[in-house]
Structure formats: structure tokens, C-alpha cells
Amino acid sequence: MQRVCFLLKVRQDRLEEYRERHAAVWPEMLDALSATGWHNYSLFLREDGLLVGYLETEDFAKAQAAMAATEVNARWQAEMGDFFEALDGDRPDAAMKPLTEVFHLA
């Protein structure tokens, strides 16, 4: 199983709404994530907007591509794009660049 961690930055003026949206993620989005291989997926949000994401998957590139091909993901990304800083024209899911793991204690 591949462990993936990534960082994004939520706009300071959208933090509360971002939390609210993730307290009520669409059931079809949750189903799509599970069906495309996203497991043990967590998001952690710091007060300054730093967002840390973590997930486990067999193949991150494959899981990302499968999710990108879903209709529900296209809708979700379109709605969530304005929440983030410095996406440089990418959708939030395309801006998720995995960090290099340097230590793991099992």
C-alpha cells in the first residue's frame, strides 16, 4: 500500500466554509473515492489555511486518474477550486503533489 501526503493552501477568508463543505461531503463523492482506490483518506487544516492531506492507495497515479474520470469529481473540483491559493490554473486534485516520505514507523 502506498502512503501519500500532500499540501495545499486554503484561502484565509474561506476556512469556515471549507470546513462546512467537508463536514457534509456528497455521498456520491465518498462512493467514488472508495471505488477508485482512495483509502484511509484524511484532511487536516491549520488555522492559517495550510491543508495536509493523507491517503493510502495501491497506485496513486491510477487512483487519481480514475477519480478524475468521474462526473462527480468534475463537479466537486469546480466548486472547490476557489477555496485554494496558488493553484496556477490547476484543479485542486491536479495540484496535489505528493511529498517524499523520509521516515515511517510501522
C-alpha positions in Angstrom: 0.0 0.0 0.0 1.3 3.4 -1.0 1.0 6.2 1.6 0.5 9.7 0.1 0.8 13.0 1.8 0.3 16.4 0.1 -0.1 20.1 1.0 -2.5 22.7 -0.3 -3.3 26.2 1.0 -6.9 27.2 1.7 -7.7 30.9 1.4 -7.9 32.5 4.8 -11.3 34.1 4.0 -12.8 30.6 3.1 -11.7 28.5 6.0 -15.0 28.2 7.7 -16.9 27.4 4.5 -14.2 24.8 3.6 -14.7 23.1 7.0 -18.5 23.1 6.5 -18.2 21.6 3.0 -16.1 18.8 4.3 -18.5 18.1 7.2 -21.1 17.2 4.5 -19.2 15.7 1.6 -21.6 14.4 -1.1 -22.4 10.7 -0.6 -21.7 10.1 -4.3 -18.2 11.7 -3.9 -17.4 9.5 -1.0 -18.5 6.4 -3.0 -16.4 7.5 -6.0 -13.3 8.0 -3.8 -13.7 4.5 -2.3 -14.4 2.9 -5.7 -11.3 4.4 -7.3 -8.9 3.3 -4.6 -8.7 6.2 -2.1 -8.4 4.6 1.4 -7.8 6.0 4.9 -8.1 9.5 3.4 -7.8 12.4 5.8 -7.5 16.1 5.6 -6.0 18.3 8.3 -6.5 22.1 8.3 -4.4 24.5 10.2 -5.8 27.9 11.2 -3.5 29.7 8.7 -5.1 27.7 5.9 -2.3 25.0 5.5 -4.1 21.8 4.4 -2.4 18.5 4.9 -3.9 15.5 3.0 -3.1 11.9 3.7 -4.3 8.8 1.9 -3.4 5.2 1.2 -3.8 3.5 -2.2 -2.3 0.8 -4.3 -1.2 3.2 -7.0 -1.7 7.0 -6.6 -1.4 7.9 -10.3 -4.0 5.3 -11.1 -6.3 6.3 -8.3 -6.0 10.0 -9.3 -6.8 9.2 -13.0 -9.8 7.0 -12.1 -11.2 9.8 -9.8 -10.5 12.5 -12.5 -12.6 10.4 -14.9 -15.7 10.6 -12.7 -18.5 13.1 -13.2 -18.9 13.8 -9.5 -15.3 14.7 -9.2 -15.6 17.2 -12.0 -18.5 18.9 -10.2 -16.6 18.8 -6.8 -13.4 20.2 -8.2 -15.3 23.0 -10.0 -17.0 24.0 -6.7 -13.8 23.7 -4.6 -11.3 25.4 -6.8 -11.9 28.9 -5.5 -11.1 27.8 -1.9 -7.4 27.5 -2.6 -4.4 29.7 -3.1 -1.7 29.3 -5.7 -3.3 26.5 -7.9 -1.7 28.1 -11.0 -4.7 27.2 -13.1 -4.9 23.6 -11.9 -7.9 22.0 -10.4 -7.3 21.2 -6.7 -6.9 17.5 -7.4 -4.3 18.2 -10.0 -2.3 20.4 -7.6 -1.9 17.5 -5.1 1.8 16.9 -5.4 2.9 14.0 -3.1 5.6 14.8 -0.5 8.6 12.4 -0.3 8.3 10.1 2.7 11.6 10.2 4.6 10.6 8.1 7.7 7.9 5.7 8.7 7.5 3.8 12.0 5.2 0.8 11.4 
